[in-house]
Amino acid sequence: LLRDETFHMRDGRKFSCRSEGTVDVPVRFFSKNGEPAIELTYPAVEFARQCDSPGFPEPTFKFEGSHASFVLRDENLVGFDPPLEKRSYNPAQ
């Protein structure tokens, strides 16, 4: 996981920060209404932020964890759970 962020503070300061680390994401394969599907379970993580200037008030990036399920339609993985999951993925060429 590599995350680049830019923050504009109310006092006019600007911070460019980067967080990176490795995360194992379990994948479960199953069938939903006869269609192939996968479930991804994203674990909670906390990575140190490396910022271009000292003094950024949030020294870590935190992600609480979640899950998402996708069904294979044609050649695309289309999100269906949680109900507001809007991501879809196309195969890499």
DRENTORKOL-3810 file (N, C-alpha, C; in nm, 4 decimals):
REM DRENTORKOL-3810
@n.u->0.0860; n.v->-0.1164; n.w->0.0000; ca.u->0.0000; ca.v->0.0000; ca.w->0.0000; c.u->0.0902; c.v->0.1220; c.w->0.0000
@n.u->0.0654; n.v->0.2115; n.w->-0.0915; ca.u->0.1387; ca.v->0.3374; ca.w->-0.0996; c.u->0.0355; c.v->0.4485; c.w->-0.1088
@n.u->0.0432; n.v->0.5427; n.w->-0.0149; ca.u->-0.0565; ca.v->0.6508; ca.w->-0.0085; c.u->0.0164; c.v->0.7841; c.w->-0.0058
@n.u->-0.0132; n.v->0.8698; n.w->-0.1027; ca.u->0.0384; ca.v->1.0066; ca.w->-0.1074; c.u->-0.0755; c.v->1.1010; c.w->-0.0718
@n.u->-0.0465; n.v->1.1955; n.w->0.0175; ca.u->-0.1487; ca.v->1.2895; ca.w->0.0627; c.u->-0.0911; c.v->1.4309; c.w->0.0645
@n.u->-0.1768; n.v->1.5282; n.w->0.0385; ca.u->-0.1401; ca.v->1.6692; ca.w->0.0498; c.u->-0.2422; c.v->1.7354; c.w->0.1409
@n.u->-0.1929; n.v->1.8074; n.w->0.2407; ca.u->-0.2792; ca.v->1.8733; ca.w->0.3382; c.u->-0.2537; c.v->2.0236; c.w->0.3349
@n.u->-0.3599; n.v->2.1018; n.w->0.3337; ca.u->-0.3536; ca.v->2.2476; ca.w->0.3422; c.u->-0.4142; c.v->2.2852; c.w->0.4772
@n.u->-0.3315; n.v->2.3377; n.w->0.5656; ca.u->-0.3760; ca.v->2.3699; ca.w->0.7004; c.u->-0.4422; c.v->2.5080; c.w->0.7029
@n.u->-0.5251; n.v->2.5302; n.w->0.8021; ca.u->-0.5943; ca.v->2.6596; ca.w->0.8160; c.u->-0.4975; c.v->2.7756; c.w->0.8347
@n.u->-0.3814; n.v->2.7473; n.w->0.8934; ca.u->-0.2831; ca.v->2.8548; ca.w->0.9156; c.u->-0.1948; c.v->2.8806; c.w->0.7936
@n.u->-0.2253; n.v->2.8152; n.w->0.6797; ca.u->-0.1517; ca.v->2.8385; ca.w->0.5559; c.u->-0.0412; c.v->2.7383; c.w->0.5270
@n.u->-0.0041; n.v->2.6564; n.w->0.6249; ca.u->0.1002; ca.v->2.5576; ca.w->0.5996; c.u->0.0474; c.v->2.4476; c.w->0.5077
@n.u->0.1393; n.v->2.3888; n.w->0.4319; ca.u->0.1058; ca.v->2.2798; ca.w->0.3411; c.u->0.1997; c.v->2.1635; c.w->0.3712
@n.u->0.1449; n.v->2.0431; n.w->0.3774; ca.u->0.2235; ca.v->1.9231; ca.w->0.4016; c.u->0.1967; c.v->1.8224; c.w->0.2899
@n.u->0.3042; n.v->1.7667; n.w->0.2374; ca.u->0.2942; ca.v->1.6530; ca.w->0.1461; c.u->0.3490; c.v->1.5333; c.w->0.2209
@n.u->0.2671; n.v->1.4285; n.w->0.2348; ca.u->0.3045; ca.v->1.3133; ca.w->0.3158; c.u->0.2884; c.v->1.1849; c.w->0.2365
@n.u->0.3648; n.v->1.0848; n.w->0.2777; ca.u->0.3573; ca.v->0.9529; ca.w->0.2169; c.u->0.3552; c.v->0.8488; c.w->0.3276
@n.u->0.2699; n.v->0.7487; n.w->0.3111; ca.u->0.2640; ca.v->0.6331; ca.w->0.4004; c.u->0.2780; c.v->0.5103; c.w->0.3129
@n.u->0.3515; n.v->0.4110; n.w->0.3609; ca.u->0.3591; ca.v->0.2875; ca.w->0.2845; c.u->0.3836; c.v->0.1689; c.w->0.3752
@n.u->0.3358; n.v->0.0558; n.w->0.3315; ca.u->0.3520; ca.v->-0.0675; ca.w->0.4066; c.u->0.2895; c.v->-0.1825; c.w->0.3307
@n.u->0.3079; n.v->-0.2997; n.w->0.3830; ca.u->0.2548; ca.v->-0.4209; ca.w->0.3215; c.u->0.1357; c.v->-0.4701; c.w->0.4025
@n.u->0.0329; n.v->-0.5112; n.w->0.3320; ca.u->-0.0893; ca.v->-0.5590; ca.w->0.3959; c.u->-0.1303; c.v->-0.6896; c.w->0.3275
@n.u->-0.1591; n.v->-0.7914; n.w->0.4073; ca.u->-0.2165; ca.v->-0.9146; ca.w->0.3542; c.u->-0.3676; c.v->-0.8988; c.w->0.3522
@n.u->-0.4273; n.v->-0.9196; n.w->0.2349; ca.u->-0.5717; ca.v->-0.9070; ca.w->0.2188; c.u->-0.6277; c.v->-1.0445; c.w->0.1831
@n.u->-0.6944; n.v->-1.1087; n.w->0.2791; ca.u->-0.7532; ca.v->-1.2397; ca.w->0.2490; c.u->-0.8601; c.v->-1.2288; c.w->0.1411
@n.u->-0.8633; n.v->-1.3288; n.w->0.0536; ca.u->-0.9610; ca.v->-1.3353; ca.w->-0.0550; c.u->-1.0401; c.v->-1.4651; c.w->-0.0401
@n.u->-1.1705; n.v->-1.4532; n.w->-0.0483; ca.u->-1.2576; ca.v->-1.5716; ca.w->-0.0440; c.u->-1.3332; c.v->-1.5781; c.w->-0.1760
@n.u->-1.3271; n.v->-1.6923; n.w->-0.2408; ca.u->-1.3983; ca.v->-1.7144; ca.w->-0.3664; c.u->-1.5283; c.v->-1.7876; c.w->-0.3359
@n.u->-1.6377; n.v->-1.7451; n.w->-0.4009; ca.u->-1.7667; ca.v->-1.8093; ca.w->-0.3802; c.u->-1.8564; c.v->-1.7837; c.w->-0.5006
@n.u->-1.9775; n.v->-1.8340; n.w->-0.4953; ca.u->-2.0742; ca.v->-1.8149; ca.w->-0.6029; c.u->-2.1912; c.v->-1.7338; c.w->-0.5494
@n.u->-2.2333; n.v->-1.6333; n.w->-0.6271; ca.u->-2.3503; ca.v->-1.5521; ca.w->-0.5900; c.u->-2.4500; c.v->-1.5626; c.w->-0.7044
@n.u->-2.5609; n.v->-1.6257; n.w->-0.6766; ca.u->-2.6643; ca.v->-1.6457; ca.w->-0.7788; c.u->-2.6075; c.v->-1.7078; c.w->-0.9065
@n.u->-2.5170; n.v->-1.8029; n.w->-0.8894; ca.u->-2.4583; ca.v->-1.8734; ca.w->-1.0031; c.u->-2.3432; c.v->-1.8014; c.w->-1.0708
@n.u->-2.3073; n.v->-1.6822; n.w->-1.0236; ca.u->-2.1965; ca.v->-1.6066; ca.w->-1.0831; c.u->-2.0743; c.v->-1.6150; c.w->-0.9916
@n.u->-1.9533; n.v->-1.6237; n.w->-1.0480; ca.u->-1.8325; ca.v->-1.6243; ca.w->-0.9652; c.u->-1.8184; c.v->-1.4922; c.w->-0.8909
@n.u->-1.7754; n.v->-1.4995; n.w->-0.7651; ca.u->-1.7622; ca.v->-1.3786; ca.w->-0.6837; c.u->-1.6410; c.v->-1.3930; c.w->-0.5915
@n.u->-1.5933; n.v->-1.2788; n.w->-0.5424; ca.u->-1.4847; ca.v->-1.2770; ca.w->-0.4443; c.u->-1.5195; c.v->-1.1800; c.w->-0.3325
@n.u->-1.4653; n.v->-1.2091; n.w->-0.2152; ca.u->-1.4775; ca.v->-1.1174; ca.w->-0.1020; c.u->-1.3367; c.v->-1.0825; c.w->-0.0558
@n.u->-1.3096; n.v->-0.9546; n.w->-0.0399; ca.u->-1.1816; ca.v->-0.9057; ca.w->0.0111; c.u->-1.2041; c.v->-0.8529; c.w->0.1516
@n.u->-1.1164; n.v->-0.8913; n.w->0.2443; ca.u->-1.1257; ca.v->-0.8432; ca.w->0.3815; c.u->-1.0014; c.v->-0.7602; c.w->0.4105
@n.u->-1.0202; n.v->-0.6293; n.w->0.4203; ca.u->-0.9097; ca.v->-0.5367; ca.w->0.4441; c.u->-0.8883; c.v->-0.5232; c.w->0.5943
@n.u->-0.7697; n.v->-0.5560; n.w->0.6446; ca.u->-0.7464; ca.v->-0.5469; ca.w->0.7887; c.u->-0.7250; c.v->-0.4020; c.w->0.8332
@n.u->-0.7428; n.v->-0.3785; n.w->0.9616; ca.u->-0.7084; ca.v->-0.2475; ca.w->1.0171; c.u->-0.5565; c.v->-0.2331; c.w->1.0120
@n.u->-0.5088; n.v->-0.1156; n.w->0.9723; ca.u->-0.3650; ca.v->-0.0907; ca.w->0.9642; c.u->-0.3327; c.v->0.0485; c.w->1.0170
@n.u->-0.2085; n.v->0.0665; n.w->1.0529; ca.u->-0.1579; ca.v->0.1977; ca.w->1.0921; c.u->-0.0147; c.v->0.2076; c.w->1.0408
@n.u->0.0110; n.v->0.3070; n.w->0.9563; ca.u->0.1426; ca.v->0.3294; ca.w->0.8983; c.u->0.1924; c.v->0.4687; c.w->0.9356
@n.u->0.3219; n.v->0.4798; n.w->0.9569; ca.u->0.3818; ca.v->0.6108; ca.w->0.9842; c.u->0.3760; c.v->0.6972; c.w->0.8585
@n.u->0.3477; n.v->0.8251; n.w->0.8775; ca.u->0.3518; ca.v->0.9216; ca.w->0.7670; c.u->0.4899; c.v->0.9839; c.w->0.7624
@n.u->0.5437; n.v->0.9954; n.w->0.6433; ca.u->0.6688; ca.v->1.0675; ca.w->0.6201; c.u->0.6307; c.v->1.1955; c.w->0.5462
@n.u->0.6472; n.v->1.3102; n.w->0.6127; ca.u->0.6044; ca.v->1.4380; ca.w->0.5549; c.u->0.7243; c.v->1.5227; c.w->0.5163
@n.u->0.7032; n.v->1.6124; n.w->0.4210; ca.u->0.8117; ca.v->1.6960; ca.w->0.3704; c.u->0.8526; c.v->1.8069; c.w->0.4676
@n.u->0.7689; n.v->1.8337; n.w->0.5682; ca.u->0.8009; ca.v->1.9348; ca.w->0.6690; c.u->0.7663; c.v->1.8787; c.w->0.8063
@n.u->0.8441; n.v->1.9152; n.w->0.9087; ca.u->0.8117; ca.v->1.8675; ca.w->1.0432; c.u->0.6868; c.v->1.9368; c.w->1.0979
@n.u->0.6231; n.v->1.8729; n.w->1.1949; ca.u->0.5129; ca.v->1.9364; ca.w->1.2650; c.u->0.3740; c.v->1.8974; c.w->1.2209
@n.u->0.3600; n.v->1.7999; n.w->1.1294; ca.u->0.2259; ca.v->1.7589; ca.w->1.0898; c.u->0.1592; c.v->1.6927; c.w->1.2100
@n.u->0.0343; n.v->1.7321; n.w->1.2441; ca.u->-0.0275; ca.v->1.6872; ca.w->1.3695; c.u->-0.0746; c.v->1.5413; c.w->1.3724
@n.u->-0.0820; n.v->1.4748; n.w->1.2606; ca.u->-0.1251; ca.v->1.3343; ca.w->1.2559; c.u->-0.0109; c.v->1.2499; c.w->1.2001
@n.u->0.0771; n.v->1.1982; n.w->1.2860; ca.u->0.1969; ca.v->1.1295; ca.w->1.2377; c.u->0.1718; c.v->0.9917; c.w->1.1769
@n.u->0.0499; n.v->0.9383; n.w->1.1885; ca.u->0.0208; ca.v->0.8076; ca.w->1.1302; c.u->-0.1048; c.v->0.8127; c.w->1.0450
@n.u->-0.1096; n.v->0.7245; n.w->0.9472; ca.u->-0.2293; ca.v->0.7015; ca.w->0.8669; c.u->-0.2958; c.v->0.5781; c.w->0.9248
@n.u->-0.4238; n.v->0.5892; n.w->0.9609; ca.u->-0.4978; ca.v->0.4769; ca.w->1.0189; c.u->-0.6149; c.v->0.4405; c.w->0.9281
@n.u->-0.6316; n.v->0.3103; n.w->0.9103; ca.u->-0.7457; ca.v->0.2575; ca.w->0.8354; c.u->-0.8109; c.v->0.1528; c.w->0.9237
@n.u->-0.9392; n.v->0.1669; n.w->0.9492; ca.u->-1.0094; ca.v->0.0816; ca.w->1.0459; c.u->-1.0366; c.v->-0.0598; c.w->0.9952
@n.u->-1.0236; n.v->-0.0827; n.w->0.8673; ca.u->-1.0529; ca.v->-0.2137; ca.w->0.8106; c.u->-1.1940; c.v->-0.2181; c.w->0.7553
@n.u->-1.2156; n.v->-0.3065; n.w->0.6601; ca.u->-1.3479; ca.v->-0.3211; ca.w->0.5987; c.u->-1.3479; c.v->-0.4477; c.w->0.5133
@n.u->-1.4552; n.v->-0.4659; n.w->0.4428; ca.u->-1.4626; ca.v->-0.5757; ca.w->0.3477; c.u->-1.5388; c.v->-0.5269; c.w->0.2247
@n.u->-1.5214; n.v->-0.5981; n.w->0.1150; ca.u->-1.5952; ca.v->-0.5674; ca.w->-0.0070; c.u->-1.6097; c.v->-0.6960; c.w->-0.0866
@n.u->-1.7232; n.v->-0.7090; n.w->-0.1531; ca.u->-1.7478; ca.v->-0.8260; ca.w->-0.2372; c.u->-1.7757; c.v->-0.7807; c.w->-0.3797
@n.u->-1.7274; n.v->-0.8622; n.w->-0.4735; ca.u->-1.7382; ca.v->-0.8316; ca.w->-0.6157; c.u->-1.7853; c.v->-0.9558; c.w->-0.6899
@n.u->-1.8669; n.v->-0.9368; n.w->-0.7903; ca.u->-1.9130; ca.v->-1.0460; ca.w->-0.8741; c.u->-1.8488; c.v->-1.0286; c.w->-1.0117
@n.u->-1.8157; n.v->-1.1401; n.w->-1.0774; ca.u->-1.7551; ca.v->-1.1358; ca.w->-1.2107; c.u->-1.8655; c.v->-1.1299; c.w->-1.3147
@n.u->-1.8721; n.v->-1.0177; n.w->-1.3857; ca.u->-1.9692; ca.v->-0.9988; ca.w->-1.4932; c.u->-1.8919; c.v->-0.9651; c.w->-1.6191
@n.u->-1.9141; n.v->-1.0446; n.w->-1.7219; ca.u->-1.8323; ca.v->-1.0365; ca.w->-1.8431; c.u->-1.6873; c.v->-1.0525; c.w->-1.7998
@n.u->-1.6058; n.v->-0.9520; n.w->-1.8198; ca.u->-1.4659; ca.v->-0.9590; ca.w->-1.7763; c.u->-1.4367; c.v->-0.8584; c.w->-1.6658
@n.u->-1.5390; n.v->-0.8104; n.w->-1.5982; ca.u->-1.5226; ca.v->-0.7082; ca.w->-1.4950; c.u->-1.5661; c.v->-0.7602; c.w->-1.3590
@n.u->-1.4930; n.v->-0.7193; n.w->-1.2558; ca.u->-1.5365; ca.v->-0.7430; ca.w->-1.1192; c.u->-1.6180; c.v->-0.6220; c.w->-1.0766
@n.u->-1.7436; n.v->-0.6431; n.w->-1.0394; ca.u->-1.8363; ca.v->-0.5351; ca.w->-1.0068; c.u->-1.8764; c.v->-0.5480; c.w->-0.8601
@n.u->-1.8569; n.v->-0.4399; n.w->-0.7834; ca.u->-1.8874; ca.v->-0.4415; ca.w->-0.6414; c.u->-2.0359; c.v->-0.4499; c.w->-0.6124
@n.u->-2.0717; n.v->-0.5298; n.w->-0.5086; ca.u->-2.2120; ca.v->-0.5384; ca.w->-0.4681; c.u->-2.2315; c.v->-0.5352; c.w->-0.3165
@n.u->-2.1251; n.v->-0.5548; n.w->-0.2393; ca.u->-2.1391; ca.v->-0.5535; ca.w->-0.0936; c.u->-2.0141; c.v->-0.4909; c.w->-0.0335
@n.u->-2.0294; n.v->-0.3914; n.w->0.0525; ca.u->-2.1540; ca.v->-0.3387; ca.w->0.1078; c.u->-2.2401; c.v->-0.2758; c.w->-0.0019
@n.u->-2.3678; n.v->-0.2544; n.w->0.0267; ca.u->-2.4605; ca.v->-0.2080; ca.w->-0.0771; c.u->-2.4163; c.v->-0.0815; c.w->-0.1505
@n.u->-2.3394; n.v->0.0039; n.w->-0.0880; ca.u->-2.2944; ca.v->0.1266; ca.w->-0.1554; c.u->-2.1602; c.v->0.1101; c.w->-0.2254
@n.u->-2.1079; n.v->-0.0112; n.w->-0.2340; ca.u->-1.9799; ca.v->-0.0373; ca.w->-0.3022; c.u->-1.9962; c.v->-0.0033; c.w->-0.4499
@n.u->-1.9175; n.v->0.0938; n.w->-0.4972; ca.u->-1.9292; ca.v->0.1419; ca.w->-0.6355; c.u->-1.8083; c.v->0.1056; c.w->-0.7212
@n.u->-1.7052; n.v->0.0484; n.w->-0.6609; ca.u->-1.5855; ca.v->0.0177; ca.w->-0.7393; c.u->-1.6109; c.v->-0.0987; c.w->-0.8345
@n.u->-1.5401; n.v->-0.0962; n.w->-0.9463; ca.u->-1.5360; ca.v->-0.2104; ca.w->-1.0360; c.u->-1.3934; c.v->-0.2170; c.w->-1.0912
@n.u->-1.3543; n.v->-0.3357; n.w->-1.1290; ca.u->-1.2172; ca.v->-0.3577; ca.w->-1.1765; c.u->-1.2214; c.v->-0.4259; c.w->-1.3121
@n.u->-1.1360; n.v->-0.3800; n.w->-1.4018; ca.u->-1.1210; ca.v->-0.4385; ca.w->-1.5344; c.u->-0.9931; c.v->-0.5215; c.w->-1.5344
@n.u->-0.9876; n.v->-0.6267; n.w->-1.6169; ca.u->-0.8652; ca.v->-0.7073; ca.w->-1.6196; c.u->-0.7473; c.v->-0.6266; c.w->-1.6729
@n.u->-0.6286; n.v->-0.6565; n.w->-1.6207; ca.u->-0.5070; ca.v->-0.5901; ca.w->-1.6686; c.u->-0.4721; c.v->-0.6434; c.w->-1.8064
@n.u->-0.4278; n.v->-0.5577; n.w->-1.8911; ca.u->-0.3886; ca.v->-0.5991; ca.w->-2.0264; c.u->-0.2440; c.v->-0.6402; c.w->-2.0283
END
